[in-house]
Amino acid sequence: MRETDENPYSTSFKEKRGLKGKGCLSIAASDVSFQKTESVDRDAHALELEGHLEIGRSEFVMRNDQMGFSRMARQHAASIGAHVVLVESTGAKLRAIHVGPDGAIDMESVMADPPKSLQPRGHSVIRAVFLAKPS
């Protein structure tokens, strides 16, 4: 992804209601913990049990050959005061991706028609959860 492109983590970000300003006010992007996971919901729940606070989520479609997605995730996390970003990537056929009226991607339709293999020119659905450490 070119430097001039918008950050998809910020453009698709949905803040959890009532949590504006609950993150850390100053955190460097390099200090954000970027964690790939197979289930953002499961791992976010586990971190919440440890006292972390979910700030919000992002969800978007990205080409598999785009670079810099971990850097962009850390940059967005730092901008909202999140210490941890959990990221789940699911290979998808464009024709299987359906977006609801609320902007959420229907993961059931994505999982019902998965690609045979991940290809560099293929696409993936990226789901991310941003969390702040307890103070």
C-alpha positions as CSV (number, residue, x, y, z in Angstrom):
1,M,0.0,0.0,0.0
2,R,1.4,3.4,-0.9
3,E,2.0,6.0,1.8
4,T,-0.7,8.3,0.3
5,D,-3.4,5.6,0.6
6,E,-5.9,6.0,3.5
7,N,-5.4,3.7,6.5
8,P,-8.2,1.1,6.2
9,Y,-8.1,0.5,10.0
10,S,-9.0,4.1,10.6
11,T,-11.5,4.5,7.8
12,S,-13.5,1.4,8.8
13,F,-13.1,1.9,12.6
14,K,-16.2,1.7,14.8
15,E,-15.7,3.0,18.3
16,K,-17.3,1.1,21.1
17,R,-20.1,3.2,22.4
18,G,-19.3,5.4,25.4
19,L,-15.5,4.7,25.3
20,K,-14.3,8.0,23.7
21,G,-11.1,9.0,25.4
22,K,-10.7,5.7,27.4
23,G,-7.4,4.7,25.7
24,C,-4.0,5.9,26.7
25,L,-3.4,9.5,25.5
26,S,0.2,9.0,24.4
27,I,1.5,5.7,23.1
28,A,4.1,5.2,20.3
29,A,3.1,3.0,17.4
30,S,6.2,0.9,18.1
31,D,4.9,0.2,21.6
32,V,1.6,-1.3,20.3
33,S,1.4,-5.1,20.6
34,F,0.3,-6.4,17.1
35,Q,-1.1,-9.9,17.5
36,K,-2.4,-12.1,14.6
37,T,-5.1,-14.5,15.7
38,E,-7.6,-17.0,14.3
39,S,-10.4,-15.5,16.4
40,V,-10.5,-11.8,17.4
41,D,-13.6,-12.4,19.4
42,R,-12.2,-15.2,21.5
43,D,-8.9,-13.4,22.1
44,A,-10.5,-10.0,22.8
45,H,-12.7,-11.7,25.4
46,A,-9.7,-13.3,27.1
47,L,-7.9,-9.9,27.3
48,E,-11.1,-8.3,28.6
49,L,-11.1,-10.9,31.4
50,E,-7.6,-9.7,32.2
51,G,-8.9,-6.2,32.5
52,H,-8.2,-4.8,29.0
53,L,-10.9,-2.5,27.6
54,E,-12.1,-2.8,24.1
55,I,-11.9,0.6,22.4
56,G,-13.4,-0.5,19.0
57,R,-13.1,-2.6,15.9
58,S,-12.2,-2.3,12.2
59,E,-13.3,-4.6,9.4
60,F,-12.4,-4.3,5.7
61,V,-11.3,-6.2,2.5
62,M,-7.6,-6.0,1.5
63,R,-5.6,-7.4,-1.4
64,N,-3.3,-10.2,-0.2
65,D,-0.3,-8.5,-1.9
66,Q,-0.7,-5.2,-0.1
67,M,2.2,-4.4,2.3
68,G,2.2,-2.5,5.6
69,F,-0.9,-3.7,7.2
70,S,0.7,-4.3,10.6
71,R,2.3,-0.9,10.5
72,M,-1.1,0.7,9.7
73,A,-2.7,-1.2,12.5
74,R,-0.1,0.0,15.0
75,Q,-0.4,3.6,13.7
76,H,-4.2,3.6,14.1
77,A,-4.0,1.9,17.5
78,A,-1.6,4.5,18.8
79,S,-3.8,7.3,17.4
80,I,-6.7,6.0,19.6
81,G,-4.7,5.0,22.6
82,A,-4.8,1.3,22.2
83,H,-2.0,-0.9,23.6
84,V,-3.0,-4.1,21.7
85,V,-4.4,-4.8,18.3
86,L,-5.7,-8.2,17.5
87,V,-6.0,-9.0,13.8
88,E,-7.7,-11.9,12.0
89,S,-7.3,-12.4,8.3
90,T,-9.7,-14.6,6.3
91,G,-9.1,-15.4,2.6
92,A,-12.1,-14.5,0.6
93,K,-13.6,-14.5,-2.9
94,L,-14.9,-11.0,-3.8
95,R,-18.2,-12.5,-5.0
96,A,-18.7,-14.1,-1.5
97,I,-18.3,-10.8,0.4
98,H,-21.6,-9.3,1.4
99,V,-21.7,-6.0,3.4
100,G,-24.8,-5.3,5.5
101,P,-26.6,-2.0,5.8
102,D,-24.5,-1.3,9.0
103,G,-21.3,-1.8,7.1
104,A,-20.5,-5.1,8.7
105,I,-19.1,-7.9,6.5
106,D,-21.2,-11.1,6.5
107,M,-18.6,-13.6,7.6
108,E,-21.0,-16.5,7.0
109,S,-21.2,-15.8,3.3
110,V,-17.3,-15.5,3.2
111,M,-16.9,-18.8,5.0
112,A,-19.5,-20.5,2.8
113,D,-17.5,-20.0,-0.4
114,P,-13.8,-19.9,0.6
115,P,-11.0,-19.7,-2.0
116,K,-9.1,-22.9,-2.7
117,S,-5.9,-21.3,-1.7
118,L,-4.6,-17.8,-0.9
119,Q,-3.2,-16.1,-3.9
120,P,-1.1,-12.8,-3.9
121,R,-3.7,-11.2,-6.2
122,G,-6.6,-12.5,-4.1
123,H,-8.3,-10.8,-1.2
124,S,-8.8,-11.3,2.5
125,V,-11.3,-9.9,5.0
126,I,-9.4,-8.2,7.8
127,R,-11.0,-8.0,11.3
128,A,-9.2,-6.1,14.0
129,V,-10.0,-5.3,17.7
130,F,-8.2,-2.5,19.5
131,L,-7.8,-2.7,23.3
132,A,-6.3,-0.6,26.0
133,K,-4.4,-1.9,29.1
134,P,-6.0,-1.3,32.5
135,S,-4.6,1.8,34.1
